[in-house]
Amino acid sequence: MDQFIAEGEIDYIALYLIIDGARDYFPDFTEKNQMEKTLQFIGLMIDRGFLAVDLLPDGKCKPWPDQEKSSILRRIERDWSRDGDEMRVGMEYWFHWPYPPQPA
């Protein structure tokens, strides 16, 4: 999780990177349960303060109006289940760490 916080201090994090993070985080991660485990990992990120965002053309982001964890997870699960293409969904959803870097 710390690697995502460090990355989030300098850039937005795409869902496809989170899928890889969940793969590394959960020893029981499989291709069959990748959506479940990825959503679980996103839940942990949200608990730590990450925001679901839409990217804007100017390089900034806009947080989703509803930052409720269950709403975020349902939205991603719905689209991922409907589409079935993890890479397309992986490039569609983004997360932002809104906190400034901490001094070393």
N, C-alpha and C positions, 0 to 999 in steps of 0.2 A: 504494500500500500504506500509505503514511503516513496517509492520510485514515482508513483503517480502524483503525489503531492509535489515532489521536486519538479517533475515535468509540468505540472499545472501552474507552477510559479512563473513559467516562461512561455507556455503555449496552451492551447485548448487540446483536449484529449478526445480522440475519435473512438467510437464504439469498437472498431476493429482492433484497436490497441488494448481495449478493456477485455475483449475476448481472449487475447493472448495473456493478459494479466491473470484472468480467472483460470486459465489453463495451468499457469505456473503456481497459483495460490492454492488450488484445491487438488490434493493428490488423487481424488476419485473422479476428476474431470475426464469425460469421454466425449466423443462426437455425438453420442445419443443424448447426453445431458448438458451439452454446451450452452443451450439457451438458459436452462434452469440455473446452472452455475454462474453464468455471466450475469443474469439478473440478480442473483444473490450477491455477487461481487459489487454490482452497481449500488445495491442497497447499502453495503458497507461504505462505499464512497459517499453516498448521500448522507449517511450518519456522521461522516467526518466533515461534512460541510460543502461538498461539491454541488454545483448547480447544473441542471440540464439547461442547455442554451441552444439558440439558433445562431449560426454565423451570419454576419452582416457583410455586405460588399466592401466596406471600408476597413475590414480586418478586425473589427470589434465583434462583440456578441451581445445578444439580447436574451436574458433569462426567460424561461417559459413562465407564463403568468401563474401556473399552478405547480408549485415546487413540492407538493405532497408526494412522499415517496411512493405510495401505492399508485397514484395517478401516473407518475413517470414510468414505473415498471409495467403497468398495464398498457400504456401507449406503445412502449418498445416491444413488449411481448405480442401485442396485437399485430403490429406491422411486420415483425419478424415472422410470425406464424403465417400471416397472409401471403407474404412475399416468398418466404423460404430461401431467400438469397442473403446469406450472412454478410457478404462483402458489400452489397448495395446498402443494406441496413447499417452495416458498419461504418459507412461513409456518410450516412444521413444524420446520425445522432452524435452530439458533442457535449462535453462536460467542461466546466470551468471551475478552477480553484480561485475563489474571489479574495483570498487573503494575501497580503504582501509577504514577500520573502522574509524569513527570520534571520537576524544577524548570526553569523557563525561564532 
